[in-house]
Amino acid sequence: MCKCLWYAVLSILLISLIPLSAVGCINVNMPSPSNVPAPGTSTDKPPKVDEATPPVADVLPTIESFSASPETITSGKSSTLSWNVKNATSIMIAPDIGTVSATGSKEVKPSALITYVLTATNADGTSYGQATIQVSPSRITTVSPKPELVAPLPIIESFSASPETITPGGSSTLNWNVKNATSIMIVPEIGSVSATGSKAVKPSTATMYTLIASNASGMLSKPVTVNVLSVKVVKPEFQVVNKPDLLHNPILGLKLKDGQILYVMKNGGQGNSAPCTNALFVDGIKVAESNIPVILPPGALVSYKIGWGLKPATEPHTFEVRLDVKNTNDESNENNNSMSATFNFK
């Protein structure tokens, strides 16, 4: 028991003699008052906001580049067409290649001199580019010199649409006849075509089709537009048997006399009209009513006047007489009961 107590006392004395510097410590750097941000503030710099730029208006397609490399090859060798186009919804290369993406390249191996035509289209129109590849023979032979013949430009004899205007869902036929061309194409959507032909098209909106003809000497194009009529639903004016139709006499019109409007009412229907009420409006506001006590047989005319108690002046106002404003009569045409005129009154 004594021995255990002696060891405990010795351990406490040894621990008390260990210097404080031998014990590891963790240093904590506290910020100085000058470096502590004030409440509600941030030391981060505010993000840079780009100024708003106005929207870019629609423009024609832009052909940034369209080239052939190399431009001259030996027969049997190949060249690479490269292109970069912006703002286009449809891009085609003719002859033989067809629809392509906005950026790309294509290896070609023509056997003779050829001009490739790139056509870029969007809603605003069409842009064109061309690249020519010269082809020399694989081996040189000595021949008698001959004058160099220059091929004439293509000739577009005709390019038309029949009919030029269609209704929604209808079709038109494109017809063409071209000469002296090594490549012929029609855009949008149609692509390469033969020298003579026709094609039915069914555009949903007005569309301009362009025929492009090219050869080694150059390129020609001709547009044609197919218009599409808009459909407007019009309420039919049925002439029903045995119904009246009250209307104004368009020849006499409205007359101004002694502070009153004079007018002539006619029954243009096929049945008798019942007594009715007519009204006078000035600048769209009803100012007076007039009861018509008579029955008008078909074809009958009757003159009436309606007043409002205003005096003449130099200020113009619109006067309108509406017949049967209370819809007493079931007319064959309810859309012709009004007539208007402008007079100087205040």
C-alpha positions as CSV (number, residue, x, y, z in Angstrom):
1,M,0.0,0.0,0.0
2,C,2.8,2.4,0.9
3,K,4.7,1.5,-2.2
4,C,1.7,2.4,-4.5
5,L,1.3,5.8,-2.8
6,W,5.0,6.6,-3.3
7,Y,4.7,5.9,-7.1
8,A,1.7,8.3,-7.4
9,V,3.4,11.2,-5.6
10,L,6.5,10.7,-7.8
11,S,4.4,10.9,-11.0
12,I,2.7,14.2,-9.9
13,L,6.1,15.8,-9.2
14,L,7.5,14.8,-12.6
15,I,4.6,16.2,-14.5
16,S,4.8,19.5,-12.7
17,L,8.5,19.8,-13.7
18,I,7.8,19.5,-17.5
19,P,8.4,22.9,-19.2
20,L,5.4,24.5,-20.9
21,S,7.4,25.0,-24.1
22,A,7.5,21.2,-24.6
23,V,3.7,21.1,-25.0
24,G,2.4,21.6,-28.6
25,C,0.1,24.6,-29.1
26,I,-2.3,25.7,-31.9
27,N,-1.9,29.2,-33.1
28,V,-5.1,31.0,-34.0
29,N,-4.7,34.2,-36.0
30,M,-7.5,36.6,-35.0
31,P,-8.3,39.4,-37.4
32,S,-7.4,42.9,-36.4
33,P,-10.2,45.4,-36.0
34,S,-9.2,47.2,-39.2
35,N,-9.6,44.0,-41.2
36,V,-13.0,43.1,-39.9
37,P,-15.8,44.1,-42.4
38,A,-18.6,46.2,-41.0
39,P,-21.9,44.5,-40.5
40,G,-24.0,44.3,-43.6
41,T,-21.0,44.9,-45.9
42,S,-19.0,42.6,-48.1
43,T,-15.4,42.7,-49.1
44,D,-16.1,41.0,-52.4
45,K,-16.1,43.2,-55.5
46,P,-19.6,43.6,-57.1
47,P,-19.9,41.5,-60.3
48,K,-19.4,43.2,-63.5
49,V,-22.7,43.5,-65.4
50,D,-22.5,43.6,-69.2
51,E,-24.5,46.4,-70.7
52,A,-27.6,45.1,-72.5
53,T,-27.2,45.0,-76.3
54,P,-30.1,45.6,-78.6
55,P,-31.5,42.5,-80.5
56,V,-29.9,41.8,-83.8
57,A,-32.2,42.3,-86.7
58,D,-32.7,39.5,-89.2
59,V,-30.2,39.6,-92.1
60,L,-29.4,37.6,-95.1
61,P,-27.2,34.5,-94.6
62,T,-23.5,35.3,-94.4
63,I,-21.0,33.1,-96.3
64,E,-17.9,33.6,-94.2
65,S,-15.9,31.4,-96.5
66,F,-16.3,28.9,-99.3
67,S,-13.1,27.6,-101.0
68,A,-11.4,24.6,-102.7
69,S,-7.9,23.4,-101.7
70,P,-6.1,22.9,-103.9
71,E,-7.8,24.9,-106.6
72,T,-6.0,23.0,-109.3
73,I,-5.6,19.2,-109.3
74,T,-4.3,16.5,-111.6
75,S,-6.9,14.2,-113.1
76,G,-7.6,11.4,-110.6
77,K,-6.6,13.5,-107.6
78,S,-8.9,15.1,-105.1
79,S,-9.5,18.6,-103.7
80,T,-11.3,19.6,-100.4
81,L,-14.2,22.0,-100.3
82,S,-14.4,24.0,-97.0
83,W,-17.1,26.4,-95.9
84,N,-18.4,28.4,-93.0
85,V,-21.9,30.0,-93.1
86,K,-23.9,32.0,-90.5
87,N,-27.5,33.0,-90.2
88,A,-28.8,30.3,-92.6
89,T,-31.7,27.8,-92.1
90,S,-30.8,25.8,-95.3
91,I,-27.4,25.3,-96.9
92,M,-26.8,23.3,-100.1
93,I,-23.9,22.7,-102.4
94,A,-24.3,21.7,-106.0
95,P,-23.6,19.7,-108.0
96,D,-23.9,16.2,-106.4
97,I,-23.3,17.2,-102.7
98,G,-26.7,18.5,-101.5
99,T,-27.6,19.7,-98.1
100,V,-24.8,20.4,-95.6
101,S,-24.2,21.8,-92.1
102,A,-23.2,25.4,-91.4
103,T,-19.5,24.5,-91.1
104,G,-17.7,21.6,-92.8
105,S,-15.6,20.2,-95.5
106,K,-16.0,17.7,-98.3
107,E,-13.5,15.9,-100.5
108,V,-14.3,15.9,-104.2
109,K,-12.6,14.3,-107.2
110,P,-13.9,16.0,-110.3
111,S,-12.7,14.7,-113.7
112,A,-12.9,18.1,-115.5
113,L,-13.1,21.8,-114.7
114,I,-16.1,22.4,-112.4
115,T,-17.7,25.2,-110.4
116,Y,-19.4,24.3,-107.1
117,V,-22.2,26.6,-106.0
118,L,-23.1,27.0,-102.3
119,T,-26.6,28.4,-101.6
120,A,-27.5,29.7,-98.1
121,T,-31.1,30.6,-97.3
122,N,-33.1,32.0,-94.5
123,A,-36.4,33.9,-94.1
124,D,-34.9,37.1,-95.4
125,G,-33.5,35.7,-98.7
126,T,-30.6,33.7,-100.3
127,S,-26.8,34.2,-100.5
128,Y,-24.5,32.5,-103.0
129,G,-20.9,31.4,-103.1
130,Q,-18.9,29.5,-105.6
131,A,-15.6,27.7,-105.8
132,T,-13.9,26.5,-109.1
133,I,-11.5,23.6,-109.4
134,Q,-9.2,23.3,-112.4
135,V,-8.3,19.8,-113.6
136,S,-5.2,19.2,-115.6
137,P,-4.4,15.9,-117.5
138,S,-2.4,13.2,-115.6
139,R,0.4,13.3,-118.2
140,I,1.5,16.0,-120.6
141,T,1.4,15.2,-124.3
142,T,2.6,17.5,-127.1
143,V,-0.3,18.6,-129.2
144,S,-0.8,21.3,-131.7
145,P,-1.8,24.5,-130.0
146,K,-5.5,25.4,-130.3
147,P,-7.2,28.6,-129.4
148,E,-8.8,28.4,-125.9
149,L,-12.6,28.2,-126.1
150,V,-14.5,30.0,-123.4
151,A,-17.9,28.4,-122.6
152,P,-20.8,30.8,-122.7
153,L,-22.7,31.5,-119.5
154,P,-25.7,29.4,-118.7
155,I,-29.0,30.5,-120.2
156,I,-32.2,30.3,-118.1
157,E,-34.8,30.1,-120.9
158,S,-37.7,30.0,-118.4
159,F,-38.5,29.6,-114.8
160,S,-42.1,30.1,-113.6
161,A,-44.8,29.1,-111.1
162,S,-48.3,28.2,-112.1
163,P,-50.4,29.4,-110.5
164,E,-48.4,32.2,-108.8
165,T,-51.0,32.5,-106.0
166,I,-52.6,29.6,-104.2
167,T,-55.0,29.1,-101.2
168,P,-53.7,27.3,-98.0
169,G,-53.3,23.6,-98.7
170,G,-53.1,24.2,-102.5
171,S,-50.2,23.5,-104.8
172,S,-48.3,25.3,-107.5
173,T,-46.1,23.8,-110.2
174,L,-42.6,25.2,-110.9
175,N,-41.5,24.8,-114.5
176,W,-38.0,25.5,-115.9
177,N,-35.8,25.2,-119.0
178,V,-32.0,25.8,-118.8
179,K,-29.2,25.6,-121.4
180,N,-25.4,25.5,-121.2
181,A,-25.3,24.6,-117.5
182,T,-23.3,21.9,-115.8
183,S,-25.1,22.4,-112.5
184,I,-28.7,23.4,-111.9
185,M,-30.4,23.6,-108.5
186,I,-33.6,25.1,-107.0
187,V,-33.7,26.4,-103.4
188,P,-35.1,26.1,-100.9
189,E,-35.7,22.3,-100.3
190,I,-35.7,21.1,-103.9
191,G,-32.0,20.7,-104.7
192,S,-30.3,19.6,-107.9
193,V,-32.5,19.2,-111.0
194,S,-32.2,18.4,-114.7
195,A,-32.0,21.0,-117.4
196,T,-35.7,20.8,-118.2
197,G,-38.5,19.8,-115.8
198,S,-41.3,20.6,-113.4
199,K,-42.0,20.2,-109.7
200,A,-45.2,20.6,-107.6
201,V,-44.8,22.6,-104.4
202,K,-47.2,23.3,-101.5
203,P,-45.8,26.1,-99.4
204,S,-47.8,27.2,-96.3
205,T,-46.7,30.8,-96.6
206,A,-45.4,33.0,-99.4
207,T,-42.1,31.5,-100.6
208,M,-39.5,32.6,-103.1
209,Y,-37.9,29.8,-105.1
210,T,-34.6,30.5,-106.8
211,L,-33.1,28.6,-109.7
212,I,-29.3,28.6,-109.9
213,A,-27.5,27.5,-113.1
214,S,-23.7,27.4,-113.3
215,N,-20.9,26.2,-115.5
216,A,-17.1,26.9,-115.7
217,S,-17.8,30.5,-117.0
218,G,-20.0,31.6,-114.1
219,M,-23.4,31.4,-112.5
220,L,-26.9,32.8,-113.2
221,S,-30.0,32.8,-110.9
222,K,-33.7,33.6,-111.3
223,P,-36.3,33.8,-108.6
224,V,-40.0,33.2,-108.6
225,T,-42.5,33.7,-105.8
226,V,-45.5,31.5,-104.9
227,N,-48.0,33.6,-102.8
228,V,-50.4,32.0,-100.4
229,L,-53.7,33.7,-99.7
230,S,-54.8,34.2,-96.1
231,V,-58.2,32.8,-95.3
232,K,-60.8,35.2,-93.9
233,V,-64.1,33.8,-92.7
234,V,-66.9,36.2,-93.8
235,K,-70.4,35.9,-92.4
236,P,-72.7,35.0,-95.3
237,E,-75.5,37.4,-96.0
238,F,-78.3,35.0,-96.7
239,Q,-81.3,36.4,-98.5
240,V,-84.1,34.4,-96.8
241,V,-87.5,34.3,-98.6
242,N,-90.4,36.3,-97.1
243,K,-88.1,38.4,-94.8
244,P,-87.7,42.2,-94.9
245,D,-84.4,43.9,-95.3
246,L,-84.3,47.6,-94.1
247,L,-81.5,49.6,-95.7
248,H,-80.6,53.2,-96.7
249,N,-80.9,54.5,-100.2
250,P,-77.2,54.7,-101.1
251,I,-77.8,57.2,-104.0
252,L,-79.5,59.9,-101.8
253,G,-77.5,59.2,-98.7
254,L,-77.9,61.5,-95.7
255,K,-78.7,65.2,-96.0
256,L,-78.5,68.0,-93.5
257,K,-81.3,70.6,-93.6
258,D,-82.6,73.0,-90.9
259,G,-80.9,71.2,-88.1
260,Q,-82.2,67.8,-89.0
261,I,-80.9,64.8,-90.9
262,L,-82.9,63.7,-93.9
263,Y,-82.7,60.1,-95.1
264,V,-84.5,57.6,-97.2
265,M,-85.3,54.1,-95.9
266,K,-86.0,51.2,-98.2
267,N,-87.3,47.6,-97.8
268,G,-85.0,45.6,-100.0
269,G,-86.2,42.2,-98.7
270,Q,-89.0,39.9,-99.9
271,G,-91.4,40.4,-96.9
272,N,-93.2,43.3,-95.3
273,S,-91.4,45.2,-92.6
274,A,-93.1,46.0,-89.3
275,P,-93.1,49.5,-87.7
276,C,-89.6,50.1,-86.1
277,T,-87.5,52.7,-84.3
278,N,-84.5,54.4,-85.9
279,A,-81.8,56.4,-84.1
280,L,-79.4,59.2,-84.7
281,F,-75.8,58.9,-83.4
282,V,-73.3,61.8,-83.3
283,D,-69.7,60.7,-83.0
284,G,-70.9,57.3,-81.8
285,I,-73.3,58.7,-79.1
286,K,-77.0,58.3,-79.5
287,V,-78.7,61.7,-79.4
288,A,-82.2,61.0,-80.8
289,E,-84.8,58.3,-81.7
290,S,-87.6,58.3,-84.2
291,N,-90.5,55.9,-84.4
292,I,-91.6,54.7,-87.8
293,P,-95.2,53.7,-87.6
294,V,-95.7,52.4,-91.2
295,I,-95.5,48.9,-92.7
296,L,-93.2,48.9,-95.8
297,P,-93.9,46.3,-98.5
298,P,-90.9,44.9,-100.5
299,G,-89.3,47.5,-102.7
300,A,-91.0,50.5,-100.9
301,L,-89.2,53.7,-100.2
302,V,-90.0,56.3,-97.5
303,S,-88.3,59.6,-96.5
304,Y,-87.8,60.6,-92.9
305,K,-86.0,63.2,-90.9
306,I,-84.5,63.1,-87.4
307,G,-83.2,66.0,-85.4
308,W,-81.2,66.7,-82.3
309,G,-81.5,70.5,-81.6
310,L,-77.9,71.5,-82.3
311,K,-76.9,74.6,-84.3
312,P,-74.5,74.8,-87.3
313,A,-70.8,75.5,-86.7
314,T,-67.5,75.0,-88.3
315,E,-66.5,71.9,-86.3
316,P,-66.9,68.6,-88.2
317,H,-68.8,65.7,-86.6
318,T,-69.8,62.2,-87.8
319,F,-73.6,61.6,-88.0
320,E,-75.0,58.1,-88.3
321,V,-78.6,56.9,-88.8
322,R,-79.2,53.3,-87.7
323,L,-82.4,51.6,-88.8
324,D,-84.5,49.3,-86.6
325,V,-82.2,49.8,-83.5
326,K,-84.6,47.7,-81.3
327,N,-84.4,44.8,-83.8
328,T,-88.2,44.7,-84.2
329,N,-87.8,43.1,-87.7
330,D,-86.2,39.7,-88.4
331,E,-84.3,40.8,-91.5
332,S,-82.6,38.7,-94.1
333,N,-79.5,40.9,-93.7
334,E,-78.7,42.6,-90.4
335,N,-75.5,44.1,-91.6
336,N,-76.7,47.0,-93.8
337,N,-78.9,49.1,-91.4
338,S,-76.4,52.0,-90.9
339,M,-75.3,55.0,-93.0
340,S,-72.9,57.8,-91.9
341,A,-71.9,61.2,-93.1
342,T,-69.8,64.1,-91.8
343,F,-71.3,67.6,-91.3
344,N,-70.0,70.8,-89.6
345,F,-71.9,71.1,-86.3
346,K,-71.1,71.7,-82.7
